[in-house]
């Protein structure tokens, strides 16, 4: 296949929102959108081996729920990509399905859509923070039950272990776009004290804006935080293990809006049953779409169905960012949200 214009591979459904931008890109590049059948793993690998789509330079995946039919982008798939490929722009904040380090070895920049979902995910985190401090799951269960005894139990007893978030210490693991937005909202809404741990420290100005204190070690953060929020990408292994949970401040609360596979849920259940943790809020789960049976039964556990980023503004932003990252990179400009650029050897 030959083309006078550089080729972009469009994986997934047609564009829904940013049609003017798509039309602009279509003027600059030749866009090829493989069919659903062609996106199945065996067919996709075969097409790459046969160079069915030519020497494409960019990939856009504008929606998180389509375009991933070929499965994990790993050491089997990535080496089959043409040497011409420079950038992959995708919807979604997480990239646990993509070996971004292997992509970097081949000189390919991966860009995600976390910037577009920051507001929505942070709002969901705030909901879970309120819930774990104010026993909202217990209260909601009592209200929905239709059982007078359960209503009265919740009405009379939730206050005994509920607390106002104000002045409490919120520990955030991962202060990227989403983590920083959570910090900004929690600081502005509740006056919470923000502590955080990250590979990269924010500037003094950024820290001051949200009243944040940096912890060099995770243990230091866990020892002081009244509530820990997990807001870091999945790096291939569990971060919240039995050993890590043991280092949480006794009676602490835990919220996860990152990735379920970051957490050992068996150990999480044990920590709740022992009372070492007092409450948990989870939007993501270890074995999605299956939710841990023990967690489902606990009234001090708030559960949502991985919908933190589920806002119309997020979908529109995901789509636009996927296209903009590819367009900018292929026209010699800096991508907006590169994930692995620091891993690429020049």
C-alpha positions in Angstrom: 0.0 0.0 0.0 1.3 3.4 -0.9 0.2 6.9 0.0 1.3 10.4 -0.9 0.3 11.5 2.6 1.6 10.0 5.9 -0.8 7.3 7.1 -2.6 7.2 10.5 -4.3 4.0 11.7 -7.6 4.7 13.4 -8.5 1.9 15.8 -12.1 1.7 17.1 -15.4 3.4 16.4 -15.9 6.4 14.2 -15.4 9.9 15.6 -18.5 11.2 17.4 -17.7 14.6 18.8 -14.7 16.4 17.4 -15.5 16.0 13.7 -14.0 19.3 12.6 -10.6 18.2 14.0 -10.9 14.8 12.4 -11.7 16.4 9.0 -8.6 18.6 9.4 -6.4 15.6 10.2 -7.9 13.8 7.2 -6.7 16.6 5.0 -3.2 16.3 6.3 -3.0 12.5 6.5 -4.4 9.3 5.0 -6.6 7.7 7.7 -7.2 4.0 7.6 -9.7 2.4 10.0 -9.4 -1.4 10.2 -12.7 -3.2 10.6 -13.7 -5.0 13.7 -12.7 -8.3 12.2 -9.3 -7.0 11.3 -8.8 -5.8 14.9 -9.1 -9.3 16.4 -5.7 -10.4 17.6 -4.8 -13.1 15.1 -6.0 -11.1 12.2 -4.3 -7.9 13.5 -1.0 -9.7 13.9 -1.3 -11.2 10.5 -2.0 -7.8 8.9 1.0 -6.3 10.6 3.3 -9.1 9.4 2.0 -8.6 5.9 2.3 -4.7 6.1 -1.4 -4.5 5.1 -1.7 -0.9 6.1 1.7 0.2 4.9 4.2 2.3 6.8 1.8 4.1 9.0 3.3 6.8 11.2 0.6 7.3 13.8 -2.2 5.4 15.6 -5.3 7.0 17.2 -7.6 5.1 19.5 -10.3 7.7 20.4 -12.5 5.6 22.7 -11.4 3.4 25.6 -14.1 0.8 25.0 -13.3 0.1 21.3 -10.1 -0.3 19.4 -8.5 -2.7 21.9 -9.9 -5.9 20.5 -6.4 -7.2 19.6 -5.6 -7.4 23.3 -2.3 -6.6 25.0 0.3 -4.6 23.2 3.3 -6.6 24.2 6.6 -8.2 23.1 4.7 -10.3 20.6 2.8 -7.4 18.9 5.0 -4.3 19.2 8.0 -5.6 17.2 5.6 -6.2 14.3 4.8 -2.5 14.0 6.5 -0.6 11.1 9.7 1.3 11.9 7.9 4.4 10.6 5.5 4.5 13.6 6.2 7.5 15.8 3.2 8.0 18.1 0.2 6.2 19.6 -2.5 8.5 21.0 -5.2 6.8 23.0 -8.3 7.6 25.1 -8.3 6.5 28.7 -6.1 7.4 31.6 -4.8 3.9 32.4 -2.4 2.0 30.2 -2.1 -1.4 31.9 -2.9 -3.0 28.6 0.1 -1.4 26.9 3.8 -2.2 27.5 4.9 1.4 27.2 8.5 0.5 27.9 8.7 -1.9 25.0 7.0 0.8 22.8 9.8 3.2 23.9 12.4 0.7 22.9 11.1 1.0 19.4 11.1 4.8 19.6 7.3 5.1 19.7 5.7 7.7 22.0 2.5 6.7 23.8 0.1 9.4 24.9 -2.9 8.8 27.1 -6.0 10.8 27.9 -5.6 11.4 31.7 -5.8 15.1 31.2 -9.3 14.8 29.8 -10.6 12.7 32.7 -9.0 14.5 35.6 -12.1 16.5 36.6 -14.5 13.5 36.5 -12.1 11.1 38.2 -11.3 13.6 40.9 -15.0 14.3 41.5 -15.5 10.5 42.0 -12.6 10.5 44.4 -14.2 13.3 46.4 -17.5 11.3 46.5 -15.6 8.3 47.9 -13.6 10.4 50.4 -16.9 11.9 51.7 -18.4 8.4 51.9 -15.6 6.7 53.8 -15.5 9.6 56.4 -19.3 9.9 56.8 -20.3 6.2 56.5 -22.4 6.9 53.4 -22.7 3.3 52.3 -24.2 2.3 55.6 -26.6 5.2 55.4 -27.6 4.5 51.7 -28.1 0.8 52.4 -30.4 1.7 55.3 -32.4 4.1 53.2 -32.8 1.7 50.3 -33.6 -1.4 52.3 -37.2 -0.7 53.1 -36.5 -2.3 56.4 -37.3 -0.1 59.4 -34.7 -1.8 61.6 -31.9 -1.3 59.1 -33.0 2.4 58.7 -32.9 2.9 62.5 -29.6 1.1 62.8 -28.0 3.4 60.2 -29.8 6.5 61.5 -28.8 5.9 65.1 -25.3 4.5 64.7 -23.5 5.9 61.7 -22.5 9.1 63.5 -20.5 7.2 66.1 -17.7 6.5 63.7 -18.3 9.3 61.2 -15.9 12.3 60.9 -15.8 15.6 59.0 -13.0 15.6 56.4 -12.0 19.1 57.4 -8.5 19.1 59.0 -8.0 15.4 58.3 -4.8 14.3 56.5 -5.4 13.1 52.9 -2.5 11.1 51.6 -2.3 10.8 47.8 -0.1 8.2 46.1 0.6 9.7 42.7 0.2 13.5 42.2 -0.1 13.6 38.4 -3.0 15.3 36.6 -5.7 13.3 38.5 -3.9 13.3 41.8 -3.3 17.0 41.8 -6.9 17.7 40.8 -8.0 15.6 43.8 -5.7 17.6 46.1 -7.0 20.9 44.7 -10.6 19.9 45.3 -10.1 18.4 48.8 -8.0 21.3 49.9 -10.5 23.9 48.6 -13.7 22.1 49.7 -12.7 20.7 53.1 -9.4 22.3 54.1 -7.9 18.9 54.3 -4.1 18.6 54.9 -2.5 17.2 51.8 0.4 14.8 51.9 1.7 13.1 48.8 4.2 10.6 47.5 5.3 10.6 43.9 8.4 9.8 41.8 8.5 13.5 40.9 8.1 16.3 43.4 5.8 19.3 42.4 7.2 22.8 42.4 7.1 24.9 45.6 4.4 27.0 43.9 2.2 24.0 43.1 2.6 22.5 46.6 1.6 25.9 48.2 -1.5 26.1 46.0 -3.0 23.0 47.6 -1.2 23.1 51.0 0.7 19.9 50.0 3.6 18.3 51.9 5.9 15.9 50.0 6.9 12.5 51.5 10.0 11.0 50.0 9.1 7.5 51.2 5.7 5.7 50.9 6.0 4.5 54.5 6.2 8.1 55.7 2.9 8.9 54.0 1.1 5.8 55.2 2.1 6.5 58.8 0.4 9.9 59.0 -2.6 9.9 56.6 -6.1 9.5 57.8 -7.2 8.6 54.3 -5.1 7.3 51.5 -6.1 7.8 47.8 -4.5 5.7 45.2 -4.0 7.7 42.0 -1.0 6.2 40.2 -0.9 4.1 37.0 -0.5 0.3 37.1 3.1 -0.5 36.7 2.8 -4.3 36.3 2.7 -5.3 40.0 0.6 -4.8 43.1 1.4 -1.7 45.1 -1.0 -2.2 48.0 -0.1 -5.5 49.5 -0.6 -7.1 52.9 2.8 -5.7 54.0 2.0 -2.2 52.8 -1.5 -2.3 54.4 0.1 -3.1 57.7 1.9 0.2 57.5 -1.3 2.2 57.2 -2.2 4.4 60.2 -4.6 2.3 62.4 -8.2 3.2 61.6 -7.2 4.8 58.3 -9.5 4.9 55.3 -8.6 3.9 51.7 -9.9 5.0 48.3 -8.8 3.6 44.9 -9.7 5.4 41.7 -6.6 4.2 39.8 -6.5 0.5 38.9 -7.9 -2.5 40.7 -4.9 -4.7 40.0 -2.8 -2.4 42.2 -4.5 -3.8 45.3 -4.4 -7.2 46.9 -8.1 -7.4 47.7 -7.8 -10.5 50.0 -5.4 -8.5 52.1 -7.8 -5.5 52.0 -10.6 -7.6 53.3 -8.4 -8.9 56.1 -7.4 -5.3 57.0 -11.1 -4.3 57.2 -12.2 -7.3 59.2 -9.4 -6.8 61.7 -10.3 -3.1 62.1 -6.9 -1.9 60.9 -8.7 -0.1 58.1 -12.0 1.6 59.1 -13.5 2.2 55.6 -12.8 1.7 52.0 -14.1 3.3 48.7 -13.4 1.5 45.4 -14.2 2.6 41.9 -11.9 0.0 40.4 -11.6 -3.7 41.2 -8.9 -6.4 41.1 -10.9 -8.8 38.9 -13.3 -6.6 36.9 -16.1 -6.9 36.2 -16.3 -9.3 39.1 -16.4 -7.5 42.5 -15.0 -9.2 45.6 -17.8 -11.0 47.4 -16.6 -10.1 50.9 -16.3 -6.4 50.0 -19.8 -6.4 48.6 -21.2 -7.5 52.0 -19.4 -4.8 54.0 -21.3 -1.7 55.0 -18.1 0.3 55.5 -17.1 -0.3 51.8 -18.4 2.0 49.1 -18.4 0.5 45.6 -18.8 2.0 42.2 -18.5 0.2 38.8 -15.3 1.8 37.3 -17.3 4.9 36.3 -15.0 7.6 37.7 -14.2 9.0 34.3 -17.7 8.5 33.0 -18.7 12.1 32.1 -19.6 13.5 28.7 -16.8 16.0 29.0 -14.3 13.1 29.5 -15.5 11.3 26.3 -15.2 14.5 24.2 -11.8 15.2 25.7 -10.5 11.6 25.2 -11.4 11.8 21.6 -9.8 15.2 21.0 -6.6 14.4 22.9 -6.0 11.1 21.0 -6.1 13.1 17.8 -4.2 16.1 18.9 -1.4 14.1 20.3 -0.9 12.3 17.0 -1.4 15.4 14.9 1.1 17.5 17.0 3.8 14.8 17.0 3.6 14.1 13.3 3.8 17.9 12.5 6.9 18.4 14.6 5.3 19.7 17.7 5.4 18.4 21.3 2.7 15.9 22.2 0.3 17.1 25.0 0.3 14.1 27.2 3.2 11.7 26.6 3.6 8.8 29.0 6.9 7.2 28.0 8.8 9.9 26.2 11.4 10.0 29.0 12.1 6.3 28.3 13.0 6.8 24.6 16.7 6.9 23.8 17.6 9.6 21.4 
